[in-house]
Amino acid sequence: MNYELFIAKRIIAGKEYKSSISSPIIKIAITAIALGIIIMMISVAISTGFQHKIRDKISGFKGHVQIVNYDDNASDVSITPIDKNQNFYPEFANVQGIKNVQIFANKAGLIRTPTDFDGVIFKGVSTDYDWAFFEEYLLEGELPNFNQKRTRDVLLSQTLVNRLHLQLHDTINVHFLKSTKKSIPSRYKLVITGIYNTGFYEFDKNVMIGDIREIQRLNKWTENQVGGFEVLIDDFNVLKEKGDEIYTAIGATLNSNTIVDLYPFIFDWIQLFDTNVWVIIGIMVLVASINMITALLVLILERVQMVGVLKALGSNNWSIRKIFLYNALYLILKGLFWGNLIGIFLLFIQHYFGIITLNPKTYSVSVMPVYIDFFSILLLNIGTLILCFLMLILPSVIITKILPSKSIQFA
């Protein structure tokens, strides 16, 4: 029989336990554990949510890896065309984990209305384009249909639509510079068939999606000439490795860059979230541990006479310490239970209802994103439980200082 656990259960179940002097301190310790796990869960969920959302939005606009001509590396505009007939298109033969390879071409333009004007990057895509990203953020209308001989349908962001006072199905005049400097800009009439809003202001402010064949006509390219290729991979966590494999597979005449290479400042920014989260976790564990240490010391001092009696009956110091450690473990588990219950509830509320909103110009998202990963939650609970429990072993040494002759003389 584990008599230490038996005594610990009797102490917890006793009425005097709930009405004793230590009761408020115990409640504070449980609350500290609960608040600590809630704050840690929310911090991890928000940090991971931001990272997932922002990288998904960048890859939605740019793909995970871009294959372009060396002349176009530092430009958002396609200058030198690439032959579409490559050995890696429409799929890589020697690189695994590739979701899709799609062609694209970019051209700078200017939208003019009777009262306003604004610059855009006209991104031309084809029938091989993966529309899953824009389907998620489509507000009005429909996606352009490229399964016809020619289409001038375009997808425009709500940011541009509002700025230029446009509406769905409006015909817009877009001016494009021709390939030679002396040429007069070409004016194209395009039709807004869909309006999207990703909340990523960096791209929403100037990206227009349309038919790559229009760019080919503007640049006087053949139907086999494109601006580049976008590669989507299955697992973002292996982006660097896949980027290296793709670079090796495309040959020496082309260049490839991952979105991390293209937008290092954005990924350096979201990487800082991890540092902040680790600081928050450290502070919360420390606060919870200090409260538990205080509660344990109060529990021990409140039962000095019981310790003296147990020692007089032959119990050793470690056995008595185990009684109080069992008691403390119960308090930690109780705090973790309530913390998990409240924390997961709050995360689900934000995930499904998006109560907390943000300024997309500042945070690149309009709703605070949360990513609920139950494995991370499990690790947080296990880590908190172990660290708090280990920090309680040292203060329990006070039991060894209690002498039976002095502790039970006034019992």
matplotlib code that plots the C-alpha trace (Angstrom):
import matplotlib.pyplot as plt

x = [0.0, 1.3, 0.6, 2.1, -0.5, -3.3, -2.4, -2.2, -5.7, -7.1, -5.5, -7.0, -10.5, -10.5, -12.9, -10.2, -8.2, -10.7, -11.2, -7.6, -5.4, -3.6, -6.8, -6.5, -2.8, -3.7, -6.4, -3.9, -1.4, -4.0, -5.1, -1.4, -1.0, -4.3, -3.4, 0.1, -1.0, -3.7, -1.3, 1.3, -1.3, -2.6, 1.0, 2.0, -1.3, -1.1, 2.6, 2.1, -1.0, 0.7, 3.6, 1.2, -1.1, 1.6, 3.7, 0.5, -0.4, 3.0, 3.1, -0.5, 0.8, 4.3, 4.4, 6.9, 9.7, 10.0, 12.0, 13.0, 15.6, 18.7, 17.8, 14.5, 15.8, 15.4, 12.3, 8.5, 8.2, 9.0, 11.7, 13.3, 11.0, 11.7, 10.7, 7.8, 9.1, 11.3, 12.0, 10.6, 7.2, 4.5, 6.1, 9.5, 10.7, 13.5, 12.1, 9.5, 6.9, 6.0, 2.3, 2.1, 4.2, 2.5, 3.6, 3.3, 4.3, 4.2, 3.8, 3.6, 0.5, -1.6, -5.3, -7.0, -10.5, -12.2, -11.1, -8.3, -5.3, -3.1, -0.3, -0.7, 1.3, -0.6, 0.1, -0.7, -1.5, -2.8, -5.1, -2.5, -2.8, -3.8, -6.8, -7.2, -5.7, -7.9, -11.0, -10.6, -10.3, -12.8, -15.4, -17.5, -17.9, -16.0, -12.5, -11.4, -12.1, -9.1, -10.7, -11.6, -9.8, -9.4, -10.5, -10.0, -11.4, -9.3, -9.3, -8.8, -8.3, -10.9, -8.1, -7.8, -11.5, -12.2, -9.4, -10.4, -14.2, -14.8, -17.4, -17.7, -18.1, -16.8, -14.6, -11.3, -8.7, -5.2, -2.1, 1.0, 4.4, 5.6, 8.9, 10.7, 11.1, 9.9, 6.7, 3.4, 1.8, -0.8, -4.3, -6.2, -9.8, -10.2, -13.3, -13.4, -15.0, -13.9, -12.9, -10.6, -9.3, -6.4, -5.8, -2.1, -1.8, 1.7, 0.2, -3.4, -2.5, -1.2, -1.7, -4.2, -4.6, -5.5, -4.7, -1.0, -1.9, -2.6, 0.9, 2.3, 0.5, 1.7, 5.3, 5.1, 6.0, 5.1, 2.7, 5.6, 7.4, 6.6, 7.9, 8.7, 7.4, 6.0, 6.5, 4.1, 5.4, 3.5, 5.4, 6.6, 8.9, 11.2, 11.2, 15.0, 15.8, 13.2, 14.6, 18.1, 16.8, 14.8, 17.8, 19.9, 17.2, 16.5, 20.0, 22.5, 20.5, 17.8, 17.7, 15.3, 14.6, 12.4, 9.9, 12.2, 15.0, 12.7, 11.1, 13.7, 12.5, 9.0, 10.2, 12.8, 9.9, 7.7, 10.7, 10.9, 7.5, 9.3, 11.7, 8.8, 6.9, 9.9, 10.3, 6.6, 6.7, 9.8, 8.1, 4.8, 6.5, 8.6, 5.6, 3.6, 6.5, 7.0, 3.3, 3.5, 6.6, 4.8, 1.7, 3.9, 5.8, 2.5, 1.1, 4.1, 4.3, 0.5, 1.1, 4.3, 2.7, 1.6, 5.1, 6.4, 3.9, 4.8, 8.5, 7.9, 6.1, 9.1, 8.5, 11.6, 12.0, 11.6, 8.3, 6.9, 8.2, 6.3, 3.1, 3.4, 4.7, 1.6, -0.5, 1.3, 1.0, -2.8, -2.8, -0.7, -3.0, -6.0, -4.6, -3.6, -7.1, -8.9, -6.2, -6.6, -10.3, -10.5, -7.6, -8.9, -12.3, -10.9, -8.8, -11.8, -13.9, -11.2, -10.7, -14.3, -15.7, -12.6, -13.6, -10.3, -9.5, -6.2, -5.1, -4.0, -1.7, 0.3, 0.0, -0.8, -3.9, -7.3, -8.3, -5.9, -5.0, -4.7, -3.3, -4.5, -1.9, -2.8, 0.7, 2.1, -0.5, 0.4, 4.1, 3.3, 1.4, 4.0, 6.8, 4.9, 4.1, 7.7, 9.4, 7.0, 7.3, 11.1, 11.2, 9.1, 11.5, 14.1, 11.8, 10.4, 13.7, 12.4, 10.7, 14.1, 14.6, 11.4, 12.3, 9.6, 10.5, 9.7, 6.8, 4.6, 5.2, 2.2, 0.0]
y = [0.0, 3.5, 5.1, 8.5, 8.7, 7.6, 10.3, 12.9, 12.0, 12.2, 15.7, 16.9, 15.4, 16.8, 19.6, 21.5, 21.5, 23.8, 26.0, 26.3, 29.3, 28.0, 27.8, 31.3, 30.7, 27.3, 29.0, 31.6, 28.9, 27.0, 30.3, 31.1, 27.6, 28.1, 31.6, 30.5, 27.7, 29.9, 32.6, 30.1, 28.3, 31.6, 32.9, 29.7, 29.6, 33.2, 33.0, 29.8, 31.2, 34.4, 32.4, 30.0, 32.8, 35.1, 32.4, 31.0, 34.4, 35.0, 31.6, 32.2, 35.3, 34.0, 30.3, 28.6, 28.7, 30.9, 29.9, 32.9, 34.2, 35.6, 39.1, 39.1, 38.2, 41.7, 42.7, 42.1, 42.6, 39.9, 41.2, 38.3, 35.5, 31.8, 28.9, 27.1, 23.8, 22.7, 19.2, 20.1, 21.4, 20.5, 18.3, 17.5, 14.0, 13.9, 16.1, 14.6, 16.6, 19.0, 20.0, 22.0, 23.8, 26.8, 29.4, 33.2, 36.6, 40.0, 43.4, 46.9, 49.0, 51.9, 51.9, 55.1, 56.2, 59.6, 60.8, 58.6, 56.4, 53.8, 51.5, 47.7, 44.6, 42.6, 38.9, 36.7, 33.0, 30.1, 27.1, 25.3, 27.8, 26.6, 28.9, 27.4, 30.5, 33.0, 30.9, 31.2, 35.1, 35.7, 38.3, 38.9, 37.5, 34.6, 33.6, 34.3, 31.6, 30.8, 27.9, 30.0, 31.5, 34.9, 36.5, 40.0, 39.0, 40.0, 39.5, 42.8, 43.4, 45.2, 47.6, 48.8, 48.6, 50.9, 53.3, 53.7, 53.7, 50.7, 47.9, 44.3, 43.9, 47.4, 47.8, 49.4, 51.1, 49.9, 51.4, 49.3, 50.3, 48.6, 46.8, 49.7, 53.1, 55.1, 53.2, 54.7, 53.0, 50.4, 50.9, 47.7, 47.4, 44.7, 43.5, 43.0, 39.6, 39.0, 40.9, 39.4, 40.5, 38.6, 41.2, 41.2, 44.9, 44.5, 42.6, 43.6, 47.2, 46.5, 42.9, 42.2, 38.6, 37.9, 35.9, 35.4, 35.5, 39.2, 39.8, 37.7, 39.9, 43.1, 41.9, 40.3, 36.9, 33.6, 31.3, 29.3, 32.2, 32.9, 35.1, 32.2, 29.3, 29.1, 25.8, 24.8, 22.2, 19.9, 20.7, 24.2, 22.9, 21.4, 24.5, 25.1, 21.5, 21.5, 24.9, 23.4, 20.4, 22.5, 24.8, 21.8, 20.3, 23.4, 23.6, 26.5, 28.8, 29.6, 30.7, 29.8, 31.5, 30.5, 33.0, 33.2, 34.4, 36.8, 38.3, 37.8, 40.9, 39.5, 36.0, 37.6, 39.6, 36.6, 34.6, 37.1, 35.7, 32.5, 34.5, 36.4, 33.2, 31.5, 34.6, 34.5, 30.7, 31.2, 34.0, 32.1, 28.9, 30.9, 32.7, 29.5, 27.7, 30.5, 30.4, 26.6, 26.8, 29.3, 27.1, 24.0, 25.8, 27.0, 23.5, 22.1, 24.7, 24.3, 20.6, 20.7, 18.6, 16.0, 15.8, 15.4, 12.6, 10.7, 11.0, 9.7, 6.7, 5.9, 7.6, 8.9, 12.3, 11.2, 9.5, 12.6, 14.8, 12.5, 13.2, 16.9, 16.5, 14.4, 17.2, 19.8, 17.5, 17.5, 21.3, 21.6, 19.1, 21.0, 24.3, 22.6, 21.2, 24.5, 26.3, 23.9, 24.1, 27.9, 28.3, 25.8, 27.4, 30.9, 29.6, 27.9, 31.1, 33.2, 30.5, 30.2, 33.7, 35.9, 38.3, 40.0, 42.0, 43.7, 46.4, 44.6, 47.4, 46.8, 43.1, 41.7, 40.0, 41.4, 38.9, 37.6, 34.1, 31.2, 27.8, 25.1, 22.3, 19.7, 18.3, 21.7, 22.0, 18.5, 19.5, 22.7, 20.8, 18.1, 20.7, 22.9, 19.8, 18.6, 22.0, 23.0, 19.6, 19.6, 23.1, 21.8, 19.1, 21.5, 23.5, 20.3, 19.8, 22.0, 18.8, 17.4, 20.4, 19.6, 17.8, 15.5, 16.5, 20.2, 19.8, 17.6, 18.9, 21.3, 19.0]
z = [0.0, -0.9, 2.4, 1.3, -1.4, 1.0, 3.5, 0.7, -0.5, 3.0, 3.4, 0.1, 0.9, 4.5, 5.3, 7.2, 4.1, 2.4, 5.4, 6.6, 6.6, 3.5, 1.5, -0.1, -0.9, -2.5, -4.6, -5.7, -6.7, -8.7, -10.4, -11.2, -12.9, -14.8, -16.0, -16.9, -19.1, -20.7, -21.6, -22.9, -25.0, -26.5, -27.1, -29.0, -30.9, -32.0, -32.9, -35.0, -36.5, -37.6, -39.2, -41.0, -42.3, -43.5, -45.2, -46.8, -48.1, -49.6, -51.2, -52.5, -54.4, -55.3, -54.9, -52.6, -55.2, -58.2, -61.3, -63.4, -65.8, -64.1, -65.5, -63.6, -60.1, -58.5, -60.3, -60.0, -63.7, -66.2, -68.6, -70.3, -71.4, -70.7, -73.0, -71.5, -72.8, -69.9, -68.6, -65.2, -66.6, -66.0, -63.2, -61.8, -62.5, -59.9, -57.1, -54.7, -52.7, -55.5, -55.4, -58.6, -61.2, -62.8, -65.4, -64.8, -66.2, -64.6, -66.2, -64.6, -65.6, -64.6, -64.0, -65.0, -64.1, -64.8, -61.4, -60.1, -61.2, -59.5, -60.4, -60.6, -61.2, -63.8, -63.0, -65.9, -65.2, -67.2, -66.9, -64.8, -62.0, -58.5, -57.5, -54.0, -52.3, -54.1, -53.7, -50.0, -50.1, -53.0, -51.8, -54.9, -58.4, -59.7, -60.8, -64.4, -66.9, -69.1, -70.9, -73.9, -76.8, -75.2, -72.0, -70.5, -67.1, -64.2, -60.4, -58.5, -54.8, -52.6, -51.7, -55.3, -56.0, -53.0, -53.8, -57.4, -56.7, -58.9, -58.7, -59.8, -63.6, -64.3, -67.4, -66.6, -68.7, -68.0, -69.6, -70.2, -71.4, -74.5, -74.8, -76.5, -74.7, -77.7, -78.1, -77.0, -74.0, -74.8, -73.4, -72.6, -71.5, -68.9, -66.9, -63.1, -62.7, -59.2, -56.1, -53.4, -50.1, -48.4, -45.8, -46.9, -47.8, -49.2, -52.2, -52.1, -52.9, -56.4, -57.6, -60.4, -61.7, -65.3, -68.5, -69.3, -73.0, -72.6, -71.3, -74.2, -76.7, -74.9, -74.9, -78.4, -77.0, -78.5, -76.7, -75.5, -73.8, -70.2, -67.4, -65.1, -63.1, -59.6, -57.7, -54.9, -52.4, -50.1, -46.8, -46.0, -43.3, -46.0, -48.1, -48.0, -48.9, -51.8, -52.9, -53.2, -55.1, -57.5, -58.1, -59.0, -61.2, -63.4, -64.9, -65.3, -67.5, -65.0, -61.4, -58.5, -55.2, -52.3, -50.9, -47.8, -50.0, -51.8, -48.7, -45.9, -44.0, -43.6, -42.4, -40.1, -38.6, -38.0, -36.7, -33.8, -32.6, -31.5, -29.3, -27.7, -27.0, -25.3, -23.1, -22.2, -21.5, -19.2, -17.2, -16.8, -15.6, -13.2, -11.8, -11.5, -9.8, -7.3, -6.3, -6.0, -3.8, -1.6, -1.4, -0.5, 2.2, 3.8, 3.6, 5.3, 8.0, 8.7, 9.4, 11.4, 14.1, 11.6, 10.3, 13.9, 14.6, 11.4, 12.2, 15.7, 14.2, 12.1, 8.7, 7.1, 5.6, 2.0, 2.7, 4.4, 1.5, -0.9, 0.9, 0.3, -3.2, -4.0, -2.6, -4.7, -7.8, -7.3, -7.2, -10.4, -12.2, -11.1, -12.3, -15.6, -16.0, -15.7, -17.7, -20.6, -20.4, -20.5, -22.9, -25.6, -25.3, -26.0, -28.9, -30.5, -30.0, -31.8, -34.5, -35.5, -34.8, -35.2, -32.4, -32.2, -35.4, -36.5, -38.8, -42.0, -43.0, -39.8, -39.2, -42.7, -41.4, -40.6, -37.9, -35.3, -36.4, -34.1, -34.9, -32.5, -32.4, -29.7, -29.8, -28.8, -26.1, -24.8, -24.7, -22.8, -20.2, -19.8, -19.6, -17.1, -14.9, -14.9, -14.3, -11.5, -9.8, -10.0, -8.5, -5.5, -4.6, -3.2, -0.9, 0.5, 2.2, 5.0, 6.3, 7.2, 9.6, 11.6, 14.9, 16.4, 20.0, 19.3, 16.8, 18.9, 22.4, 22.1, 20.1]

ax = plt.figure().add_subplot(projection="3d")
ax.plot(x, y, z, "-o")
ax.set_aspect("equal")
plt.show()
